[in-house]
């Protein structure tokens, strides 16, 4: 299986030939992959070098002219380092664009903490009007990217090396198992003992962790806007609700959204994700998952410890 980043480069290169208003702005990252597209479209594939503030500014400037920019680099350099430009150049000026990150929270541990961005979604949460996609498979990344290119709003697509074994339908809302509705979460497994929301590449580990448990499992590839209506439907009409949200970035990023969705119902929410403590022996991605309790074993211990027996 190709990676999400590989798929992004291939599909975006194809879309450049099909969509005359589409442009790509790079900051060295993935420049080799886009070299053929840059030769074919030198005026619409721009590499600004290692200048992340300029990266965002150039993309927003293109949007002001009516173009649809895709702005790409590692998440730490796309959201954290140029955050003021994201806030002002896109948000304050009221223009749309697509930010596509690579690297996730710790995809390249050898790069150290400078190349890790577990707080990227929480940081974007402070801004108005961003749609946030967290695909769990290259096929999902492709579908969400194509959807974003067709729009004019502000979209963040968070790519990762971690992926689920199979792709699932994206951009739809909860119904019965496997069904879809308007926008939001899909039901993967039904149960009566609580609800677990798995975000993007967390799904396989959540399914392994909840094997044999009588719980709902929802799958989310779009976390903003948050599918509050889908969550309310999933918890049912009981007197109370217990919800666990498993995210591949900062733990607790979506607990406020879940609490708001369940305001009228007594409830408990547990947010699982990447902890705030920096792990300075960088190791491998699998070791980070285990250290943050995001492998199947760690998730099962914390989920069973929280949900009623």
ZADO-1210 file (C-alpha; in nm, 4 decimals, padded with zeros to 6 digits):
<atoms>
<atom x="00.0000" y="00.0000" z="00.0000" code="UNK" pos="1"/>
<atom x="00.1273" y="00.3460" z="-00.0829" code="UNK" pos="2"/>
<atom x="00.1464" y="00.6060" z="00.1921" code="UNK" pos="3"/>
<atom x="-00.0992" y="00.8930" z="00.2309" code="UNK" pos="4"/>
<atom x="00.1769" y="01.1345" z="00.1308" code="UNK" pos="5"/>
<atom x="00.2581" y="00.9311" z="-00.1827" code="UNK" pos="6"/>
<atom x="-00.1092" y="00.9344" z="-00.2775" code="UNK" pos="7"/>
<atom x="-00.1347" y="01.3081" z="-00.2102" code="UNK" pos="8"/>
<atom x="00.1553" y="01.3827" z="-00.4448" code="UNK" pos="9"/>
<atom x="00.0196" y="01.1593" z="-00.7213" code="UNK" pos="10"/>
<atom x="-00.3387" y="01.2842" z="-00.7051" code="UNK" pos="11"/>
<atom x="-00.2447" y="01.6496" z="-00.6696" code="UNK" pos="12"/>
<atom x="-00.0116" y="01.6239" z="-00.9695" code="UNK" pos="13"/>
<atom x="-00.3034" y="01.4798" z="-01.1679" code="UNK" pos="14"/>
<atom x="-00.5458" y="01.7469" z="-01.0460" code="UNK" pos="15"/>
<atom x="-00.3078" y="02.0243" z="-01.1509" code="UNK" pos="16"/>
<atom x="-00.3610" y="01.9148" z="-01.5112" code="UNK" pos="17"/>
<atom x="-00.7394" y="01.9088" z="-01.4653" code="UNK" pos="18"/>
<atom x="-00.8024" y="02.2196" z="-01.2542" code="UNK" pos="19"/>
<atom x="-00.6544" y="02.5392" z="-01.4024" code="UNK" pos="20"/>
<atom x="-00.7061" y="02.7433" z="-01.0839" code="UNK" pos="21"/>
<atom x="-00.5279" y="02.4878" z="-00.8601" code="UNK" pos="22"/>
<atom x="-00.1787" y="02.5737" z="-00.7335" code="UNK" pos="23"/>
<atom x="00.0707" y="02.4031" z="-00.5022" code="UNK" pos="24"/>
<atom x="00.3065" y="02.5887" z="-00.2693" code="UNK" pos="25"/>
<atom x="00.5930" y="02.3957" z="-00.1097" code="UNK" pos="26"/>
<atom x="00.8705" y="02.4660" z="00.1390" code="UNK" pos="27"/>
<atom x="01.1236" y="02.2060" z="00.0148" code="UNK" pos="28"/>
<atom x="00.9325" y="01.9149" z="00.1731" code="UNK" pos="29"/>
<atom x="00.8056" y="01.6786" z="-00.1034" code="UNK" pos="30"/>
<atom x="00.9687" y="01.8978" z="-00.3692" code="UNK" pos="31"/>
<atom x="01.1251" y="01.5940" z="-00.5399" code="UNK" pos="32"/>
<atom x="00.7870" y="01.4253" z="-00.5639" code="UNK" pos="33"/>
<atom x="00.6365" y="01.7309" z="-00.7281" code="UNK" pos="34"/>
<atom x="00.9277" y="01.7843" z="-00.9696" code="UNK" pos="35"/>
<atom x="00.7405" y="01.6483" z="-01.2761" code="UNK" pos="36"/>
<atom x="00.4356" y="01.8602" z="-01.1932" code="UNK" pos="37"/>
<atom x="00.6568" y="02.1642" z="-01.1486" code="UNK" pos="38"/>
<atom x="00.8075" y="02.1142" z="-01.4933" code="UNK" pos="39"/>
<atom x="00.4596" y="02.0811" z="-01.6417" code="UNK" pos="40"/>
<atom x="00.3101" y="02.3751" z="-01.4493" code="UNK" pos="41"/>
<atom x="00.5983" y="02.6056" z="-01.3471" code="UNK" pos="42"/>
<atom x="00.3623" y="02.8942" z="-01.2729" code="UNK" pos="43"/>
<atom x="00.1408" y="02.6858" z="-01.0402" code="UNK" pos="44"/>
<atom x="00.3906" y="02.4697" z="-00.8485" code="UNK" pos="45"/>
<atom x="00.6023" y="02.7030" z="-00.6375" code="UNK" pos="46"/>
<atom x="00.8789" y="02.6042" z="-00.3949" code="UNK" pos="47"/>
<atom x="00.9596" y="02.8943" z="-00.1608" code="UNK" pos="48"/>
<atom x="01.2368" y="02.7059" z="00.0207" code="UNK" pos="49"/>
<atom x="01.2574" y="02.6728" z="00.3968" code="UNK" pos="50"/>
<atom x="01.0470" y="02.9854" z="00.4584" code="UNK" pos="51"/>
<atom x="00.7278" y="02.8678" z="00.6230" code="UNK" pos="52"/>
<atom x="00.5811" y="03.2126" z="00.6912" code="UNK" pos="53"/>
<atom x="00.6278" y="03.2938" z="00.3218" code="UNK" pos="54"/>
<atom x="00.4765" y="02.9548" z="00.2367" code="UNK" pos="55"/>
<atom x="00.1480" y="03.0524" z="00.4018" code="UNK" pos="56"/>
<atom x="00.1572" y="03.4102" z="00.2766" code="UNK" pos="57"/>
<atom x="00.2183" y="03.3030" z="-00.0825" code="UNK" pos="58"/>
<atom x="-00.0693" y="03.0555" z="-00.0664" code="UNK" pos="59"/>
<atom x="-00.3074" y="03.3146" z="00.0750" code="UNK" pos="60"/>
<atom x="-00.1942" y="03.5645" z="-00.1876" code="UNK" pos="61"/>
<atom x="-00.2830" y="03.3181" z="-00.4598" code="UNK" pos="62"/>
<atom x="-00.6236" y="03.2687" z="-00.2982" code="UNK" pos="63"/>
<atom x="-00.6806" y="03.6452" z="-00.3131" code="UNK" pos="64"/>
<atom x="-00.6429" y="03.6250" z="-00.6913" code="UNK" pos="65"/>
<atom x="-00.9070" y="03.3516" z="-00.7170" code="UNK" pos="66"/>
<atom x="-00.6788" y="03.0497" z="-00.7223" code="UNK" pos="67"/>
<atom x="-00.7251" y="02.7409" z="-00.5061" code="UNK" pos="68"/>
<atom x="-00.3900" y="02.6899" z="-00.3270" code="UNK" pos="69"/>
<atom x="-00.2686" y="02.3656" z="-00.1714" code="UNK" pos="70"/>
<atom x="-00.0001" y="02.4498" z="00.0842" code="UNK" pos="71"/>
<atom x="00.2166" y="02.1604" z="00.2013" code="UNK" pos="72"/>
<atom x="00.4946" y="02.0731" z="00.4452" code="UNK" pos="73"/>
<atom x="00.5399" y="01.8878" z="00.7740" code="UNK" pos="74"/>
<atom x="00.2672" y="01.9649" z="01.0287" code="UNK" pos="75"/>
<atom x="00.5048" y="02.1380" z="01.2687" code="UNK" pos="76"/>
<atom x="00.6133" y="02.3763" z="00.9911" code="UNK" pos="77"/>
<atom x="00.2663" y="02.4181" z="00.8400" code="UNK" pos="78"/>
<atom x="00.0556" y="02.4998" z="01.1476" code="UNK" pos="79"/>
<atom x="00.2818" y="02.5731" z="01.4440" code="UNK" pos="80"/>
<atom x="00.5723" y="02.7739" z="01.3033" code="UNK" pos="81"/>
<atom x="00.3680" y="03.0102" z="01.0765" code="UNK" pos="82"/>
<atom x="00.0548" y="03.0178" z="01.2925" code="UNK" pos="83"/>
<atom x="00.0271" y="03.3980" z="01.2802" code="UNK" pos="84"/>
<atom x="00.0188" y="03.3847" z="00.9001" code="UNK" pos="85"/>
<atom x="-00.2445" y="03.1072" z="00.9073" code="UNK" pos="86"/>
<atom x="-00.4533" y="03.3232" z="01.1389" code="UNK" pos="87"/>
<atom x="-00.4151" y="03.6493" z="00.9472" code="UNK" pos="88"/>
<atom x="-00.3360" y="03.5699" z="00.5844" code="UNK" pos="89"/>
<atom x="-00.6135" y="03.3125" z="00.5476" code="UNK" pos="90"/>
<atom x="-00.8514" y="03.3813" z="00.8363" code="UNK" pos="91"/>
<atom x="-00.8397" y="03.7603" z="00.8720" code="UNK" pos="92"/>
<atom x="-00.8411" y="03.8121" z="00.4952" code="UNK" pos="93"/>
<atom x="-01.1302" y="03.5701" z="00.4610" code="UNK" pos="94"/>
<atom x="-00.9830" y="03.3531" z="00.1867" code="UNK" pos="95"/>
<atom x="-00.9859" y="02.9775" z="00.1407" code="UNK" pos="96"/>
<atom x="-00.7119" y="02.7271" z="00.0862" code="UNK" pos="97"/>
<atom x="-00.6017" y="02.3731" z="00.1627" code="UNK" pos="98"/>
<atom x="-00.3255" y="02.2991" z="00.4115" code="UNK" pos="99"/>
<atom x="-00.1932" y="01.9445" z="00.3683" code="UNK" pos="100"/>
<atom x="00.0513" y="01.8258" z="00.6307" code="UNK" pos="101"/>
<atom x="00.2814" y="01.5272" z="00.6592" code="UNK" pos="102"/>
<atom x="00.4549" y="01.3851" z="00.9626" code="UNK" pos="103"/>
<atom x="00.1577" y="01.3552" z="01.1974" code="UNK" pos="104"/>
<atom x="00.2429" y="01.3576" z="01.5656" code="UNK" pos="105"/>
<atom x="00.5607" y="01.1453" z="01.5500" code="UNK" pos="106"/>
<atom x="00.5886" y="00.9814" z="01.2076" code="UNK" pos="107"/>
<atom x="00.9614" y="01.0546" z="01.1895" code="UNK" pos="108"/>
<atom x="01.0878" y="01.0190" z="01.5476" code="UNK" pos="109"/>
<atom x="01.4523" y="01.0522" z="01.4405" code="UNK" pos="110"/>
<atom x="01.3756" y="01.4103" z="01.3395" code="UNK" pos="111"/>
<atom x="01.3147" y="01.4967" z="01.7037" code="UNK" pos="112"/>
<atom x="01.0539" y="01.7207" z="01.8606" code="UNK" pos="113"/>
<atom x="01.1056" y="01.9926" z="01.5970" code="UNK" pos="114"/>
<atom x="00.9390" y="01.7578" z="01.3470" code="UNK" pos="115"/>
<atom x="00.6506" y="01.6521" z="01.5715" code="UNK" pos="116"/>
<atom x="00.3165" y="01.8329" z="01.5942" code="UNK" pos="117"/>
<atom x="00.0738" y="01.6670" z="01.8376" code="UNK" pos="118"/>
<atom x="-00.0858" y="02.0069" z="01.9042" code="UNK" pos="119"/>
<atom x="-00.1696" y="02.1063" z="01.5467" code="UNK" pos="120"/>
<atom x="-00.5443" y="02.0337" z="01.5529" code="UNK" pos="121"/>
<atom x="-00.5853" y="02.1935" z="01.8966" code="UNK" pos="122"/>
<atom x="-00.4089" y="02.5036" z="01.7665" code="UNK" pos="123"/>
<atom x="-00.6313" y="02.5290" z="01.4587" code="UNK" pos="124"/>
<atom x="-00.9273" y="02.4883" z="01.6952" code="UNK" pos="125"/>
<atom x="-00.8620" y="02.8444" z="01.8159" code="UNK" pos="126"/>
<atom x="-00.9488" y="02.9765" z="01.4687" code="UNK" pos="127"/>
<atom x="-01.2835" y="03.0138" z="01.2977" code="UNK" pos="128"/>
<atom x="-01.3999" y="02.8319" z="00.9901" code="UNK" pos="129"/>
<atom x="-01.1489" y="02.5495" z="00.9420" code="UNK" pos="130"/>
<atom x="-01.2591" y="02.2063" z="00.8269" code="UNK" pos="131"/>
<atom x="-01.0189" y="01.9428" z="00.9618" code="UNK" pos="132"/>
<atom x="-00.9798" y="01.6025" z="00.7944" code="UNK" pos="133"/>
<atom x="-00.7807" y="01.3191" z="00.9543" code="UNK" pos="134"/>
<atom x="-00.7837" y="01.0281" z="00.7064" code="UNK" pos="135"/>
<atom x="-00.6924" y="00.6808" z="00.8216" code="UNK" pos="136"/>
<atom x="-00.6032" y="00.5322" z="00.4827" code="UNK" pos="137"/>
<atom x="-00.4577" y="00.6620" z="00.1516" code="UNK" pos="138"/>
<atom x="-00.7919" y="00.6043" z="-00.0253" code="UNK" pos="139"/>
<atom x="-00.9632" y="00.8246" z="00.2344" code="UNK" pos="140"/>
<atom x="-00.6938" y="01.0890" z="00.1965" code="UNK" pos="141"/>
<atom x="-00.7555" y="01.0942" z="-00.1790" code="UNK" pos="142"/>
<atom x="-01.1329" y="01.1261" z="-00.1409" code="UNK" pos="143"/>
<atom x="-01.1036" y="01.4056" z="00.1158" code="UNK" pos="144"/>
<atom x="-00.8468" y="01.5919" z="-00.0938" code="UNK" pos="145"/>
<atom x="-01.0626" y="01.5768" z="-00.4059" code="UNK" pos="146"/>
<atom x="-01.3575" y="01.7070" z="-00.2037" code="UNK" pos="147"/>
<atom x="-01.1467" y="01.9927" z="-00.0675" code="UNK" pos="148"/>
<atom x="-01.0204" y="02.0945" z="-00.4125" code="UNK" pos="149"/>
<atom x="-01.3792" y="02.1357" z="-00.5315" code="UNK" pos="150"/>
<atom x="-01.4587" y="02.3880" z="-00.2554" code="UNK" pos="151"/>
<atom x="-01.3529" y="02.7385" z="-00.1613" code="UNK" pos="152"/>
<atom x="-01.3297" y="02.7127" z="00.2171" code="UNK" pos="153"/>
<atom x="-01.0376" y="02.6638" z="00.4555" code="UNK" pos="154"/>
<atom x="-00.9397" y="02.2987" z="00.4930" code="UNK" pos="155"/>
<atom x="-00.6675" y="02.1163" z="00.6840" code="UNK" pos="156"/>
<atom x="-00.5835" y="01.7607" z="00.5717" code="UNK" pos="157"/>
<atom x="-00.3631" y="01.5804" z="00.8255" code="UNK" pos="158"/>
<atom x="-00.1649" y="01.2965" z="00.6677" code="UNK" pos="159"/>
<atom x="00.0256" y="01.0262" z="00.8548" code="UNK" pos="160"/>
<atom x="00.2389" y="00.7196" z="00.7903" code="UNK" pos="161"/>
<atom x="00.0168" y="00.5292" z="01.0321" code="UNK" pos="162"/>
<atom x="-00.2804" y="00.3830" z="00.8462" code="UNK" pos="163"/>
<atom x="-00.5644" y="00.1372" z="00.8942" code="UNK" pos="164"/>
<atom x="-00.5659" y="-00.1858" z="00.6948" code="UNK" pos="165"/>
<atom x="-00.8751" y="-00.0957" z="00.4959" code="UNK" pos="166"/>
<atom x="-01.0377" y="00.2222" z="00.3741" code="UNK" pos="167"/>
<atom x="-01.3887" y="00.3226" z="00.4748" code="UNK" pos="168"/>
<atom x="-01.6405" y="00.5672" z="00.3260" code="UNK" pos="169"/>
<atom x="-01.5648" y="00.9230" z="00.4339" code="UNK" pos="170"/>
<atom x="-01.7551" y="01.2446" z="00.4844" code="UNK" pos="171"/>
<atom x="-02.0790" y="01.0865" z="00.6033" code="UNK" pos="172"/>
<atom x="-02.2758" y="01.0650" z="00.9233" code="UNK" pos="173"/>
<atom x="-02.3880" y="00.7923" z="01.1614" code="UNK" pos="174"/>
<atom x="-02.6769" y="00.5624" z="01.0927" code="UNK" pos="175"/>
<atom x="-02.7029" y="00.1870" z="01.1331" code="UNK" pos="176"/>
<atom x="-02.3790" y="-00.0084" z="01.1013" code="UNK" pos="177"/>
<atom x="-02.2027" y="00.0796" z="00.7792" code="UNK" pos="178"/>
<atom x="-02.4633" y="00.3353" z="00.6709" code="UNK" pos="179"/>
<atom x="-02.4097" y="00.7007" z="00.5998" code="UNK" pos="180"/>
<atom x="-02.6026" y="01.0252" z="00.6270" code="UNK" pos="181"/>
<atom x="-02.5164" y="01.3969" z="00.6048" code="UNK" pos="182"/>
<atom x="-02.1671" y="01.4780" z="00.7330" code="UNK" pos="183"/>
<atom x="-01.9613" y="01.3305" z="01.0137" code="UNK" pos="184"/>
<atom x="-01.9019" y="00.9998" z="01.1880" code="UNK" pos="185"/>
<atom x="-01.9824" y="00.6456" z="01.0691" code="UNK" pos="186"/>
<atom x="-02.0854" y="00.3510" z="01.2840" code="UNK" pos="187"/>
<atom x="-01.8371" y="00.0635" z="01.2679" code="UNK" pos="188"/>
<atom x="-01.9619" y="-00.1462" z="01.5583" code="UNK" pos="189"/>
<atom x="-02.2771" y="-00.1278" z="01.7714" code="UNK" pos="190"/>
<atom x="-02.3101" y="-00.1945" z="02.1443" code="UNK" pos="191"/>
<atom x="-02.4785" y="-00.0792" z="02.4621" code="UNK" pos="192"/>
<atom x="-02.1938" y="-00.0273" z="02.7076" code="UNK" pos="193"/>
<atom x="-02.0598" y="00.3106" z="02.5959" code="UNK" pos="194"/>
<atom x="-01.9333" y="00.4806" z="02.2816" code="UNK" pos="195"/>
<atom x="-01.5756" y="00.4966" z="02.1537" code="UNK" pos="196"/>
<atom x="-01.4894" y="00.7445" z="01.8775" code="UNK" pos="197"/>
<atom x="-01.1808" y="00.6457" z="01.6768" code="UNK" pos="198"/>
<atom x="-01.0221" y="00.9241" z="01.4727" code="UNK" pos="199"/>
<atom x="-00.8409" y="00.8440" z="01.1485" code="UNK" pos="200"/>
<atom x="-00.5474" y="00.6021" z="01.1868" code="UNK" pos="201"/>
<atom x="-00.6564" y="00.5084" z="01.5402" code="UNK" pos="202"/>
<atom x="-00.9390" y="00.2849" z="01.4155" code="UNK" pos="203"/>
<atom x="-00.7524" y="-00.0469" z="01.3824" code="UNK" pos="204"/>
<atom x="-00.6077" y="-00.0181" z="01.7328" code="UNK" pos="205"/>
<atom x="-00.9470" y="00.0826" z="01.8749" code="UNK" pos="206"/>
<atom x="-01.1164" y="-00.2155" z="01.7094" code="UNK" pos="207"/>
<atom x="-00.8511" y="-00.4499" z="01.8493" code="UNK" pos="208"/>
<atom x="-00.8778" y="-00.2876" z="02.1924" code="UNK" pos="209"/>
<atom x="-01.2571" y="-00.3174" z="02.2061" code="UNK" pos="210"/>
<atom x="-01.2828" y="-00.6707" z="02.0675" code="UNK" pos="211"/>
<atom x="-01.5469" y="-00.8561" z="02.2693" code="UNK" pos="212"/>
<atom x="-01.6676" y="-00.5408" z="02.4465" code="UNK" pos="213"/>
<atom x="-02.0334" y="-00.4349" z="02.4230" code="UNK" pos="214"/>
<atom x="-01.9613" y="-00.0818" z="02.2953" code="UNK" pos="215"/>
<atom x="-02.0386" y="00.1451" z="02.0018" code="UNK" pos="216"/>
<atom x="-01.7384" y="00.2271" z="01.7845" code="UNK" pos="217"/>
<atom x="-01.7686" y="00.5373" z="01.5675" code="UNK" pos="218"/>
<atom x="-01.5171" y="00.6334" z="01.3013" code="UNK" pos="219"/>
<atom x="-01.4244" y="00.9941" z="01.2269" code="UNK" pos="220"/>
<atom x="-01.2159" y="01.1205" z="00.9368" code="UNK" pos="221"/>
<atom x="-01.3562" y="01.4729" z="00.9653" code="UNK" pos="222"/>
<atom x="-01.3254" y="01.6124" z="01.3180" code="UNK" pos="223"/>
<atom x="-01.4117" y="01.9751" z="01.2468" code="UNK" pos="224"/>
<atom x="-01.6921" y="02.0462" z="01.2217" code="UNK" pos="225"/>
<atom x="-01.7553" y="01.7970" z="01.5008" code="UNK" pos="226"/>
<atom x="-02.0470" y="01.5626" z="01.4363" code="UNK" pos="227"/>
<atom x="-02.2377" y="01.6352" z="01.7565" code="UNK" pos="228"/>
<atom x="-02.5655" y="01.5103" z="01.6135" code="UNK" pos="229"/>
<atom x="-02.4060" y="01.1798" z="01.5161" code="UNK" pos="230"/>
<atom x="-02.2590" y="01.1391" z="01.8630" code="UNK" pos="231"/>
<atom x="-02.5952" y="01.2090" z="02.0254" code="UNK" pos="232"/>
<atom x="-02.7624" y="00.9482" z="01.8063" code="UNK" pos="233"/>
<atom x="-02.4954" y="00.6925" z="01.8884" code="UNK" pos="234"/>
<atom x="-02.5248" y="00.7291" z="02.2672" code="UNK" pos="235"/>
<atom x="-02.8984" y="00.6666" z="02.2384" code="UNK" pos="236"/>
<atom x="-03.1884" y="00.7668" z="02.4572" code="UNK" pos="237"/>
<atom x="-03.0574" y="00.6349" z="02.7885" code="UNK" pos="238"/>
<atom x="-03.0401" y="00.8423" z="03.1078" code="UNK" pos="239"/>
<atom x="-02.6648" y="00.9039" z="03.0712" code="UNK" pos="240"/>
<atom x="-02.3712" y="00.8478" z="02.8362" code="UNK" pos="241"/>
<atom x="-02.0068" y="00.7395" z="02.8579" code="UNK" pos="242"/>
<atom x="-01.7846" y="00.8436" z="02.5667" code="UNK" pos="243"/>
<atom x="-01.4183" y="00.7791" z="02.4867" code="UNK" pos="244"/>
<atom x="-01.2499" y="00.9779" z="02.2083" code="UNK" pos="245"/>
<atom x="-00.9248" y="00.8340" z="02.0713" code="UNK" pos="246"/>
<atom x="-00.7295" y="01.0855" z="01.8614" code="UNK" pos="247"/>
<atom x="-00.3821" y="01.0580" z="01.7021" code="UNK" pos="248"/>
<atom x="-00.2833" y="01.4018" z="01.8339" code="UNK" pos="249"/>
<atom x="-00.3050" y="01.5888" z="02.1647" code="UNK" pos="250"/>
<atom x="-00.5196" y="01.4040" z="02.4177" code="UNK" pos="251"/>
<atom x="-00.8449" y="01.5842" z="02.4923" code="UNK" pos="252"/>
<atom x="-00.8525" y="01.7940" z="02.1742" code="UNK" pos="253"/>
<atom x="-01.2172" y="01.7070" z="02.1059" code="UNK" pos="254"/>
<atom x="-01.3528" y="01.6593" z="02.4580" code="UNK" pos="255"/>
<atom x="-01.4963" y="02.0120" z="02.4699" code="UNK" pos="256"/>
<atom x="-01.6838" y="01.9516" z="02.1436" code="UNK" pos="257"/>
<atom x="-01.8207" y="01.6227" z="02.2786" code="UNK" pos="258"/>
<atom x="-01.9245" y="01.7853" z="02.6060" code="UNK" pos="259"/>
<atom x="-02.1064" y="02.0573" z="02.4132" code="UNK" pos="260"/>
<atom x="-02.2854" y="01.7983" z="02.1997" code="UNK" pos="261"/>
<atom x="-02.4056" y="01.6153" z="02.5122" code="UNK" pos="262"/>
<atom x="-02.4969" y="01.9217" z="02.7204" code="UNK" pos="263"/>
<atom x="-02.8548" y="01.8091" z="02.7784" code="UNK" pos="264"/>
<atom x="-02.7565" y="01.4582" z="02.8892" code="UNK" pos="265"/>
<atom x="-02.5606" y="01.3538" z="03.2012" code="UNK" pos="266"/>
<atom x="-02.2366" y="01.2180" z="03.0605" code="UNK" pos="267"/>
<atom x="-01.8668" y="01.1428" z="03.1052" code="UNK" pos="268"/>
<atom x="-01.6033" y="01.1936" z="02.8377" code="UNK" pos="269"/>
<atom x="-01.2502" y="01.0513" z="02.8329" code="UNK" pos="270"/>
<atom x="-01.0051" y="01.1964" z="02.5809" code="UNK" pos="271"/>
<atom x="-00.7184" y="00.9681" z="02.4791" code="UNK" pos="272"/>
<atom x="-00.4345" y="01.0779" z="02.2569" code="UNK" pos="273"/>
<atom x="-00.0777" y="01.2035" z="02.2656" code="UNK" pos="274"/>
<atom x="00.0333" y="01.3224" z="02.6089" code="UNK" pos="275"/>
<atom x="00.1931" y="01.6588" z="02.6764" code="UNK" pos="276"/>
<atom x="00.5202" y="01.5153" z="02.8068" code="UNK" pos="277"/>
<atom x="00.7996" y="01.5128" z="02.5484" code="UNK" pos="278"/>
<atom x="00.9496" y="01.1676" z="02.4963" code="UNK" pos="279"/>
<atom x="01.3165" y="01.2498" z="02.4480" code="UNK" pos="280"/>
<atom x="01.4361" y="00.9016" z="02.3509" code="UNK" pos="281"/>
<atom x="01.2741" y="00.9182" z="02.0148" code="UNK" pos="282"/>
<atom x="01.2795" y="00.5505" z="01.9143" code="UNK" pos="283"/>
<atom x="01.0250" y="00.4361" z="01.6559" code="UNK" pos="284"/>
<atom x="00.6643" y="00.5303" z="01.5818" code="UNK" pos="285"/>
<atom x="00.5359" y="00.2054" z="01.7362" code="UNK" pos="286"/>
<atom x="00.7211" y="00.2865" z="02.0571" code="UNK" pos="287"/>
<atom x="00.5570" y="00.6289" z="02.0719" code="UNK" pos="288"/>
<atom x="00.2160" y="00.4689" z="02.0272" code="UNK" pos="289"/>
<atom x="00.2840" y="00.2324" z="02.3169" code="UNK" pos="290"/>
<atom x="00.4336" y="00.5038" z="02.5366" code="UNK" pos="291"/>
<atom x="00.1234" y="00.7210" z="02.4917" code="UNK" pos="292"/>
<atom x="-00.1066" y="00.4249" z="02.5532" code="UNK" pos="293"/>
<atom x="-00.2373" y="00.4319" z="02.1962" code="UNK" pos="294"/>
<atom x="-00.1533" y="00.0742" z="02.1043" code="UNK" pos="295"/>
<atom x="-00.4265" y="-00.1876" z="02.1388" code="UNK" pos="296"/>
<atom x="-00.3103" y="-00.3020" z="02.4828" code="UNK" pos="297"/>
<atom x="-00.2862" y="00.0461" z="02.6286" code="UNK" pos="298"/>
<atom x="-00.6210" y="00.1496" z="02.4834" code="UNK" pos="299"/>
<atom x="-00.7987" y="-00.1564" z="02.6195" code="UNK" pos="300"/>
<atom x="-00.6670" y="-00.0931" z="02.9708" code="UNK" pos="301"/>
<atom x="-00.7829" y="00.2674" z="02.9712" code="UNK" pos="302"/>
<atom x="-01.1153" y="00.2073" z="02.7934" code="UNK" pos="303"/>
<atom x="-01.2169" y="-00.0795" z="03.0203" code="UNK" pos="304"/>
<atom x="-01.1018" y="00.1174" z="03.3231" code="UNK" pos="305"/>
<atom x="-01.3314" y="00.4059" z="03.2275" code="UNK" pos="306"/>
<atom x="-01.6448" y="00.2415" z="03.0902" code="UNK" pos="307"/>
<atom x="-01.8895" y="00.0740" z="03.3306" code="UNK" pos="308"/>
<atom x="-01.8307" y="-00.2987" z="03.3770" code="UNK" pos="309"/>
</atoms>
